[in-house]
Amino acid sequence: MIQNTRIHFGPPLALLTAQQTNTLAISGKINRTAERYLEIMRHRGLDLSQVERDCIAYVCDFGFVAPQEIRELPFEVRLTEFESEGLNKEVLAQRLEAASFEDLVAVVEKLGF
């Protein structure tokens, strides 16, 4: 069990817990959602080479990657100045286009963004 901690409720958490009426219900909702999210992350993603991960990390390096920016990863990969031996940006962009949104989120999350 982790100690109680204060967290800031930005718009996503406020929407997620809007129907909850007490602290235990809010805590339960957040923990159930986090558990499900972590399970999704375990089973999603793409098998990428190191150079492909490096390219995506370069594209995401500005920090927080919003959902719309995740959807635009193929476009950004095509435009990036990042170059590395063994990287085919067009092939990577096509793989990203074919991936589900869940797989793209998992890629970004696993890279730490």
N, C-alpha and C positions, 0 to 999 in steps of 0.2 A: 504494500500500500504506500502510495506517495503522499507526502504531507499536503495539506491544503495550501493552495497558492492563489494569488489574485491573477486574473487574466483580463485583458482588454477585450471587450465585445465589439468588434468592428461589424460592419453590415452583414457579412456572411454568417457569423455566429448569432447575431441578433435575429436574422431570418430563420436560421436553423432551430432556435429555441423559442421562437415567438409564442408557441402554444403551451409552453411549460409554465407552471404556476408557482413552483418553489425551487429552492436551491438544489435539493436532491434530484428532482425531476430534470433540471437543467444539466446537472453533473452527469446523470445517467444518459441523457440524450447525447451529450458531447462524447462520452466514453464509448457508447455503442457505435456512434458514427466513426470515431477514430479507429476502433477495432475493425470495422468493416472496410474502411479505407486502407488500413495496413494490409489486410488480407487481399484486397484488390491489387495493391502495389506488389505483393509477393508473386502474383500470377500474371502480371501484365508487363509490357515493355517490348523492346526490340533487341535482337542479338546484333550488336554493333561492334565493329572493330575499334581498336583504340583510337585510330586516326579519325574515324567517324564521330566518336564521343568527343574528341578534342575539338572537332569542327563545331559541333552543337554547343559545347561549353563556350567556345569563342563567341558564338552568336548570342548566347544567353548571358554573357559576362557582365552585363549592366546591372544584374541583380534580380529582383523580383520579376517573374515572368507571369503575366496575367493570362487568363484563359484565351483571350483573342490572340495574344502573341504566341501561345502554344500552337494554335491553329495555323498561324502564319510561318511556322518553322520551315516548311519546304521552300517557300518564297525567300525567306531570309538566307537559307543555305545557298540558294542559287546566287544571291547577291553578295554574299560575304567575300571579303578580300582574303580570308584564311585560305592558305594553300599548304599542302603537305604531301610528301611522297606517298603514293598509294591511295590518295583520296580522289574519288570521282564524285564531284558535288551533284551532278545531274542524277546519277544513280541513287545517291543518298536522298536527294529531294524526292525522287519517285517513290522510294521506300517509305519516306515520311508521309507522302500523300496517300499511299495505300493503307497506312496504319489507322487504327481507330483512335479517337480522341483519348480514350483511356490509356492506350499504349504510349501515346505522345506525353501524356501527363506522367506516366511512370518513368519514361526516359528522362524528362526534366527533373523529376524528384530524385531519381537515383544519381543524377549529376550534382545534386545539392542546390538546385534553384527552386 
